[in-house]
């Protein structure tokens, strides 16, 4: 069963995006999974004392959504991720809605490798993370 677009179907400028609401449960599950219990992520008072509105969300929880972007949307299960470069520009918080966006910006016919520009936006207005992912298409 074929899932996802083939290299031939993938064009520069192709885009995909989806939204996720960052819940307290999601945040707590990531803390357990990663083992990161640092107070900037787990203690609201500590975070407020250090200039943030509340405990900040995990940057690597955000980056984990790129797996969904590549596996379900762009190209959608027909590739493996070879490299991911990501900048974390601003914090985000539990309760935020984030939009994960991707756009094909480069493709190599000879290697079936594509570069995907990614952007993660908080509450529809603030870019909190951006970068480039490189995927190899399987067919």
Residue pairs with C-beta under 8 A, 6 or more apart in sequence:
2 78
2 139
3 76
3 77
3 78
4 75
4 76
4 77
4 78
4 79
5 75
5 76
5 78
6 78
6 137
6 139
7 78
7 107
7 109
7 112
7 114
7 137
7 139
9 75
10 75
10 104
10 107
10 114
10 137
11 104
11 107
12 104
12 105
12 106
12 107
13 103
13 104
14 74
14 103
14 104
15 74
15 101
15 102
15 103
15 104
16 69
16 73
16 74
16 101
16 102
17 73
17 99
17 100
17 101
17 102
18 68
18 69
18 72
18 73
18 99
18 100
19 97
19 98
19 99
19 100
20 65
20 97
20 98
20 100
21 95
21 96
21 97
22 57
22 61
22 92
22 93
22 94
22 95
22 96
22 97
22 98
23 94
23 95
24 94
24 95
26 61
27 41
27 57
27 58
27 61
27 94
30 36
30 58
30 60
30 61
30 64
31 37
31 41
31 42
31 58
34 58
34 60
36 58
39 46
39 47
40 46
40 47
40 50
40 52
40 55
40 56
41 55
41 56
41 57
41 58
42 55
43 55
44 54
44 55
46 55
47 53
47 54
47 55
47 56
48 54
52 91
52 93
53 93
54 93
54 94
55 93
55 94
56 91
56 92
56 93
57 91
57 92
57 93
57 94
57 96
59 88
59 129
62 88
62 92
62 98
62 120
62 128
62 129
63 84
63 86
63 129
65 98
65 100
65 120
66 81
66 84
66 86
66 100
66 102
66 118
66 133
67 81
68 100
69 100
69 102
69 116
69 118
70 76
70 79
70 81
70 102
70 116
70 133
70 135
71 77
73 102
74 102
74 104
74 116
75 114
75 135
75 137
78 137
78 138
78 139
79 114
79 135
79 136
79 137
79 138
80 135
80 136
80 138
81 133
81 134
81 135
82 113
82 134
82 135
82 136
83 133
83 134
84 131
84 132
84 133
84 134
85 131
85 132
85 133
86 118
86 129
86 130
86 131
87 129
87 130
87 131
88 128
88 129
89 127
89 128
89 129
89 130
90 122
90 126
90 127
90 128
91 128
92 98
92 122
92 128
96 122
96 123
97 122
97 123
97 124
98 120
98 121
98 122
98 128
99 120
99 121
99 124
100 118
100 119
100 120
101 118
101 119
101 120
101 121
102 116
102 117
102 118
102 119
102 133
103 116
103 117
104 114
104 115
104 116
105 115
105 116
105 117
105 132
106 114
106 115
107 113
107 114
107 115
108 114
111 136
112 136
112 137
112 138
113 134
113 135
113 136
113 137
114 134
114 135
114 137
115 132
115 133
115 134
116 132
116 133
116 134
116 135
117 130
117 131
117 132
118 129
118 130
118 131
118 132
118 133
119 127
119 129
119 130
120 127
120 128
120 129
120 130
121 127
121 128
122 128
